[in-house]
Amino acid sequence: MRSQGSGKISEILIPFLLCSIIFSMKRLLTIIQILLCFFLLPAPAAFLAGCAEPAPPSALTAPEDPNVPGERDNTPHVLVPEQGGSEICGNDDVSICLSHLGDGYFSARFTGDSPKVKLQLTAENSLTYTYDLPVDGEWTIFPVSLGSGHYTLGVYSNIEATMYAEVYGTEFDVALTDEFGPFLYPNQYVWFTGDTRAIGLAKDLCFAANNDLEAVSFIYNYVITHVTYDQEEAENVQSGYLPEVDEVLDTGKGICFDYAALMASMLRTQNIPTRLEIGYAGSAYHAWISCYIKEIGWVNGIIQFDGTDWSLMDPTLASNQGDRKLKEFIGDGSNYRTVYYY
């Protein structure tokens, strides 16, 4: 956590006491019951598909004069994943590029003959992350979101119904050169490129922002007032669904996974490390976004979806009160637990 003095923190946070929506941890509702199995762990779309339609959100305070530039630099920072280098492994069907693990990601592609392929990634003493690996032969980016450490990777080809057979496996060690890398680069779930129009929109929205907290609130306010919940899509979404952030902007609608991916993409390209997280609040599955704010550190759950509403957490819960209210809810850890980071 970085600090520039309590006076500076108060100067940044006090205005947000008037414009932030205080997050109520006790209002969490059940999103969806999930089935966990070895090869068919649901993607975030499956976790979030059943969430209810959000009620109309409360508007946040807009910049006093949107035509006056703020003190914060709003230049987009678009990190571009690469393939190549000496750390490429695999076989005739699978290629894995491990040359950029230090930056927080690796790349994989499947060039064999199979209708469906799964990629599983397990960090030491961690749950297994299961991804769909496209069968089009193109590279796909995956984060090493659990940071430095030892990982085991397996690629599995569908052979019948829900049966899969391993076609390649390897192990590797990660030593991050930047702890924020996994949450600044694009990946399969939070995907963007230099041509993504949402990036330019984020730049415009943050033009008047004086600090990262204002940038978060301006982006949040725009998304929840310009994107409506797509109930039909939520009822029919298929496993393996991935958001297209520009499509969400074009149609003005999406499911909760779309909301989260759009906001995460915009925030990352504003150089704000952002984690898309899925986990448990009590017995309910829940989605939220956490951001790293330079003046504060990680503000966990700064943007949340409880199955009914999106809300912007009052950042003072994590700064001025030392997480007291959050700790009261979390208790011994049984009430609030992050399962997956993307």
N, C-alpha and C positions, 0 to 999 in steps of 0.2 A: 504494500500500500504506500502511495506517495502522498506526502503532506506538504503544503506550503504555508502552514500556520493556521490556527483556528480562525483568525480574523478573515483570512482569504476564503476559507471554506464557508464561513457564515455569509460572506458577501455573495458567494455563488449560489448557496442553497436557499437563503431566506426567500427570494422571489418565488421559488418553486413551491413554497408552502401554500401560496395563494393559487397556483395554477395546476398542481399535480393532483391526480385522483388517488386517494389513499387506498392501498390494496388491503382487502380484508381476507385474510387467510381462511377464516372460518366459513366463507361463502362458497368454498370449492364444491362443485357438483360433479357427479360421475359423468365422464365423457363416453367411455365404451369399455365393455368387458373384452379382454383379449385372451387368446390362447397362445401359450408359448410352447413351441416344439423345436426340436433341434435344427431342422432344415428350413422351417417355414416361419421363422419369427416375423411378425408383422412389420412392415415399414411404417414410418410415421403417419402416412396417409391412412393406414388401417387403424392406427391408434386414435386418430382424430376425426375420422369420417363421421362418426355418430354425434358429434357435438351439436348442441342446439343452436338455433339462430340467435345471434347477439341482439340484445336490445339496443335502441339508439344510444350512441355514446354521448357523454358530456363533452362539449367543446373545451379545448384548452385555450389559454390566453395566447393570442397571436403577437408577433413582434410589434412594438410600438410604431415603428415605421419600417415596413418591409423593403423600402427603397434605399435605406441607409445600411451600408455594409457593417456587419458585426466585427468584433475583435478577433473572432476565430477564423482560421484559414479553412475555406470550404473547397479547396482544390481536390478533385477526385483522386484517390489512390487505388488504382486497379492492378492488383497483383496477378501475374499471368503464369499459371503452372506450365512446366516444361517436361519433356521426355528426352531421353538420351543419356549419355554419360556411360560410365563404366559399370554401374550397378544395375544391370538388367538381367533378370533370370526368367526361367520358364521352360516351356517345351514346345512341341509343334502346335499346340492348341492355345496356350496361355503365355502371355508376356507380362511381366511385372517389372516396373521401373522403380527402383529404390534409391535413385540418385539424389532425391530431394527430400529425404526424410528429415533432415535438419531444419528445413523450412516448414515442416508440419504436414506433409502430404506424400502420398505415393500414387502411381498411376497403374492401371491394369487394363488389359484388353483380351478378348476371346476371339480366336479366328478359326475355331473348330466347327464341328457340325453338331448342334444341339438346339432344341427349341427354347430351353430356359437354362440359365446358369446362375448359381449363387456364389457369392464371395463372403467368407466368414473371417473376421478379424478378432483376435482375442489378445488383450494385454494380460500380463501376469497378474494373477489374483483378481481378474475382472470378468464381468459378463461378456458374452460373445455378441459382437455386432454382426448382423446378417444383412447383406446388400444384394440387390439384383445386379448382375453384371451383364450389360447388353451383349447381344450376339452379333452385332453389326461390324465388329472388327475395329471399332474406334476406341481411342483411349478414354477412360473414365477416371476422374479424380476422387480419391478417398482421403479423408483426414486421419491423422494419428491424434485423435482428439483427447486421448488420455495422457498425452505428454511423453516425456522421455521414459524409456524402459524397454523391456523385452516383449516382443509380439510374435504371435503365431498366426499364419495366414493359410487358408485353404480355399481352393476353387472346386466347385462341385457341379457336375453336369446332370441334368434331368434325364433319367432313363425310363421311368414309367410312373405315371400318376404323380404321387408326392415323393417318389423315391429318387435319391440322388447318389451319385458315385463320385468320389474324389478323383479329379484329373490332374491336380497339382497342389503341392503344399511346400511351404518354406517357413523359416523363422528368421527374425532379424532384430537388431537393437536400434533404438532411436535415441539420439542425443540432440534435442532441439537447440538451434542457435538463437531462436526467438520464441519465447514461451507463448506469444500471441499469434504466431504463424498459423496454426490450425484454424484460428477464428478470424483471420483476415483474408486468407486465400479462398477462392471459390471451391466448392466441392459438389458432389452429385446432388445433395439436397439443397444447398444454397449456391445456385449456379448463376454466374454472370460473366460477361466478357466486356471488352472495351466498347463493343457496339450495343450493349444493353442500355436501352433508353432510360431505364429507372435510375441509372447513374447520374445522368444530366439533371433529372428531376430532383434527386437528392441534393445535388449542388445548388440548384435554385432555392430549394426549401431552406437550406442552411445558410443562405446568403447573409441573413441578418442575425445569425446566432453569435453570441458572445463567448460561448463555451460549449463543451460536449453535452452537458445536460440539456441545454436549449436545443441543440441539434437533434437529440433523441426525441424531445417533446414535439418539435416541428414535424419530423418525419412521422411519428406516431399519429399525430393529429390529422395529417393529410390522409394517411392510409385508411384510418377508421371512418373518415368522413367521405371518402371517394370510392371505397370498395364495399360492396354489400355481400352478405352471406348467401352463398349459392346452395340452397337446401336440396335442390334436385341433384346437383353434383355430389353432395355429401351422402345422399342415399344410394348413389350408384357408383361411387368411386371404386376402382379396382385396386387390388394389391399391386404394389410397384409403381403407383402414381407418383409423378415428380412435378413440382410446380414449374411453370414458365412465367417468370416475373413480369415480363412485358405484356404477355397475354392477359395477366390479371389486371394490369393497368388499362389495356385496351377494352376489355369487356366490363371492367368495373365490378367484377364479382369473383368470388372464390371461396374455398373452404378454409378452415383455420390453418391448415398446412401452408396454403397460399399466402395468407396474411403474414405468417411468421417468416417464410422464406423471403418475401418481398421486403419486409422491414429489415431483416438481417442483411440482405444484399445491399440495401441502401446505406445502412450503418457501416458495414465493413468498408465500402468504397469511400466513406467519409473518414476513414482511418480510425474507426472506433471498433476495437475487438468485440465481437458479438458471438455469443454461443446460442444456438437453437437447442433447447433442452426439453426432454420428455421424461417424466417420472411420476412418482406417486405423491399425493397429498392425502394422508390417511389411506383409505382403500380405493380412492378414485384416481384414474389416470388423468394427467394434467400436462399442459404445454406452457412453456414460458420462455422468455428471452432474457439473458443476462449480458450486461455490457461492462466493459472496463472503462471507467471514467478516470482520467489522469489525476484529477484533484482528490479522488476518493479511493479508487481501487475497483475491484469487482463489485458491482451492485447486482446482487442475485435476484432474479425475477423482476427486473425493472419493467418489462412488458409481459403481461400475463393474459391467458385465456382460460376461464374456469368452466367452459362448457356452455356458458350463456353470454358472458360479457368479456370484451377486451378492456383492460385497464392499465393505466400507467402508475406504477408504484411511486409513492413519495420517496425520493432518494434519501431524505433525512432519516428514514428507518434504518438505513445502513451506515449512516455517517454520524449524525448528532447523537443517536441513541445507542450506538455500538451494537446494532442488531438485537437490542433487548426484546422488542416485540416479536421479531422473527424467532429468536431463541425460545421465547415462551411457547410459541406454537410448535417449533421443532422438538423441543424437550429432549428426549433421549435419542432422537433420530428416527423414531418409528412413525412420526406424523408426516414427514416431508423428506422425500428422498429422490434425488436425481438418478435416473437409470441410464439414459443415453445423452451424449453430447454430440452435436453436429456443427 
